[in-house]
């Protein structure tokens, strides 16, 4: 049994999926970014992560959707940093 509040399982994050160039996203990278979001929320920093999550929850998104959307922001920011 999973502990409450630990976030999605490895399978739900796509860790068990194989990756090939025909896949629209890398499931391993997605899982890593989702883990970053969960760690930031657990550790309390940066505060913008929690604020973004709270705003999305207030707007009516589920926690899973809000985490996914927040992870996309982190992924885009990381991609931008790597390309510059």
BAFI-3210 file (N, C-alpha, C; in Angstrom, 3 decimals, decimal comma, padded with zeros to 6 digits):
// residues 84
n [1|2|3|4|5|6|7|8|9|10|11|12|13|14|15|16|17|18|19|20|21|22|23|24|25|26|27|28|29|30|31|32|33|34|35|36|37|38|39|40|41|42|43|44|45|46|47|48|49|50|51|52|53|54|55|56|57|58|59|60|61|62|63|64|65|66|67|68|69|70|71|72|73|74|75|76|77|78|79|80|81|82|83|84]
n.u [000,843|000,530|001,959|000,124|000,054|002,447|002,625|002,256|002,482|005,391|004,703|002,471|003,711|005,089|007,516|007,975|007,639|008,840|011,077|011,121|012,136|009,785|007,890|005,914|006,914|009,477|009,188|010,764|012,060|009,806|008,874|010,991|010,804|008,254|008,829|010,588|008,801|007,136|009,075|009,820|007,430|007,158|009,492|009,215|010,131|011,114|008,911|007,134|006,366|004,510|002,623|001,771|000,604|-001,491|-003,013|-003,876|-005,388|-007,378|-008,559|-009,954|-008,789|-007,779|-005,606|-003,739|-003,833|-002,958|-000,358|000,801|000,579|002,183|004,589|005,076|005,656|008,091|009,562|009,561|010,950|013,408|014,188|014,433|016,565|018,605|018,857|019,917]
n.v [-001,183|002,220|005,145|007,929|010,980|010,803|011,261|010,475|007,031|005,171|003,861|005,341|007,721|007,059|005,724|003,032|002,746|002,120|003,978|005,497|007,133|007,758|008,385|010,949|012,202|011,921|009,436|008,953|011,365|012,921|011,669|012,300|015,100|015,393|014,312|016,248|018,388|017,321|017,030|019,703|020,729|019,227|019,981|022,689|024,730|026,267|028,942|029,647|027,361|026,040|028,120|028,256|025,712|025,925|027,998|026,752|024,650|026,124|027,190|025,044|022,732|019,295|017,778|016,117|017,059|019,682|019,281|018,113|020,245|022,155|020,811|020,917|023,615|023,775|022,018|023,404|025,720|024,603|023,513|025,851|027,077|025,250|025,528|027,986]
n.w [000,000|-000,816|000,635|001,836|000,044|-001,354|-004,012|-007,576|-008,656|-009,789|-012,145|-012,996|-013,564|-015,796|-015,757|-016,214|-018,937|-022,239|-024,349|-027,472|-030,484|-031,821|-029,943|-028,494|-026,225|-023,764|-021,517|-019,282|-018,768|-018,275|-015,924|-014,225|-014,090|-012,958|-010,492|-009,547|-009,182|-007,146|-005,123|-004,716|-003,725|-001,382|000,004|000,241|-001,460|-004,571|-003,453|-005,468|-006,783|-005,088|-004,965|-007,631|-007,900|-005,987|-007,155|-009,509|-008,441|-007,155|-009,387|-010,265|-011,261|-010,978|-008,486|-009,717|-012,399|-011,951|-010,961|-013,220|-015,061|-013,794|-013,909|-016,618|-016,966|-015,605|-017,171|-019,639|-018,904|-018,199|-020,651|-022,143|-020,795|-021,362|-024,103|-024,490]
ca.u [000,000|001,312|001,730|-000,639|000,782|003,751|002,574|001,908|003,379|006,363|003,990|001,629|004,601|005,649|008,869|008,059|007,456|010,034|011,093|011,753|012,038|008,430|007,052|005,883|007,641|010,324|008,532|011,741|012,223|008,552|008,876|011,978|010,279|007,171|009,471|011,091|007,650|006,754|010,129|009,716|006,256|007,465|010,576|008,806|010,815|010,791|007,498|006,313|005,812|003,299|001,663|001,203|-000,275|-002,686|-003,817|-004,515|-006,423|-008,461|-009,215|-010,801|-008,059|-007,465|-004,206|-002,954|-003,733|-002,146|001,035|001,206|000,747|003,352|005,776|005,308|006,338|009,483|010,177|009,795|012,020|014,663|014,509|014,883|017,912|019,558|019,036|020,592]
ca.v [000,000|003,453|006,145|009,087|012,204|010,580|011,559|009,361|005,878|005,139|003,475|006,461|008,756|006,606|005,200|001,694|002,772|002,227|005,235|005,508|008,453|008,002|008,785|012,414|012,695|010,929|009,136|009,032|012,790|013,347|011,161|013,068|016,452|015,246|014,107|017,564|019,147|016,750|017,367|021,130|020,908|018,625|020,710|024,075|025,754|027,672|029,143|029,785|026,044|025,875|029,148|027,833|024,577|026,433|028,745|025,796|023,953|027,096|027,347|023,882|021,577|018,269|017,841|015,459|017,993|020,826|018,823|017,937|021,572|022,757|020,131|021,443|024,904|023,492|021,438|024,478|026,584|023,844|023,428|027,189|027,272|024,398|025,959|029,297]
ca.w [000,000|-000,928|001,668|001,390|-000,241|-001,972|-005,431|-008,439|-008,661|-010,886|-013,359|-013,418|-014,107|-017,060|-015,595|-016,779|-020,377|-023,062|-025,086|-028,778|-031,122|-032,296|-028,820|-028,444|-025,056|-023,102|-020,243|-018,192|-018,476|-017,656|-014,551|-013,458|-013,850|-011,979|-009,195|-009,136|-008,664|-005,849|-004,158|-004,407|-002,869|-000,086|000,662|000,451|-002,232|-004,365|-003,108|-006,680|-007,133|-004,268|-005,372|-008,913|-007,617|-005,308|-008,132|-010,410|-007,666|-006,967|-010,689|-010,501|-011,757|-009,983|-008,069|-010,770|-013,513|-011,525|-010,912|-014,618|-015,656|-013,155|-014,444|-017,978|-016,823|-015,242|-018,365|-020,615|-018,387|-018,309|-022,068|-022,539|-020,225|-022,065|-025,491|-024,529]
c.u [000,888|000,964|001,004|000,291|002,137|003,746|002,264|002,942|004,348|005,663|003,145|002,469|005,259|007,032|009,010|007,937|008,795|009,940|011,761|011,478|010,637|007,468|007,068|006,609|008,473|009,718|009,483|011,986|010,971|008,504|009,835|011,457|009,118|007,745|010,049|009,968|007,265|007,794|010,062|008,537|006,530|008,471|010,279|009,532|011,042|009,296|006,582|005,698|004,512|002,227|000,983|000,222|-001,581|-003,597|-004,554|-005,616|-007,630|-009,253|-010,044|-010,096|-007,846|-005,992|-003,309|-002,760|-002,816|-000,668|001,584|001,470|001,970|004,623|006,092|006,022|007,813|010,220|010,490|010,934|013,370|015,118|015,052|016,301|018,954|019,827|019,747|021,974]
c.v [001,247|004,395|007,338|010,266|012,014|010,901|010,322|008,238|005,982|004,793|004,627|007,587|008,322|006,004|003,840|001,643|002,795|003,528|005,014|006,856|008,770|008,452|010,308|013,010|011,558|010,634|009,212|010,482|013,331|012,917|011,956|014,458|016,402|015,044|015,420|018,388|018,633|017,082|018,834|021,402|020,383|019,468|022,196|025,109|025,337|027,867|029,265|028,449|025,813|026,881|028,768|026,689|025,058|027,198|027,808|025,015|024,853|027,290|026,119|022,663|020,577|018,405|017,229|016,389|019,165|020,463|018,694|019,297|022,278|022,115|020,600|022,779|024,705|022,911|022,474|025,384|025,883|023,770|024,763|027,450|026,469|024,859|027,297|029,239]
c.w [000,000|000,207|001,060|001,128|-000,897|-003,446|-006,252|-008,377|-009,837|-012,198|-013,895|-014,022|-015,402|-016,955|-016,254|-018,297|-021,095|-023,858|-026,428|-029,418|-031,637|-031,208|-028,714|-027,239|-024,488|-021,739|-019,052|-017,781|-017,796|-016,191|-013,678|-013,132|-012,866|-010,579|-008,661|-008,527|-007,286|-004,777|-003,753|-003,478|-001,461|000,695|000,870|-000,384|-003,666|-004,132|-004,331|-007,102|-006,385|-004,696|-006,684|-008,706|-006,988|-006,271|-009,076|-009,698|-007,455|-008,264|-011,068|-011,067|-010,625|-009,593|-009,142|-011,966|-013,166|-011,462|-012,329|-015,276|-015,080|-013,688|-015,854|-017,933|-016,509|-016,446|-019,415|-020,168|-018,506|-019,758|-022,571|-022,037|-020,987|-023,493|-025,611|-023,963]
res [x|x|x|x|x|x|x|x|x|x|x|x|x|x|x|x|x|x|x|x|x|x|x|x|x|x|x|x|x|x|x|x|x|x|x|x|x|x|x|x|x|x|x|x|x|x|x|x|x|x|x|x|x|x|x|x|x|x|x|x|x|x|x|x|x|x|x|x|x|x|x|x|x|x|x|x|x|x|x|x|x|x|x|x]
***
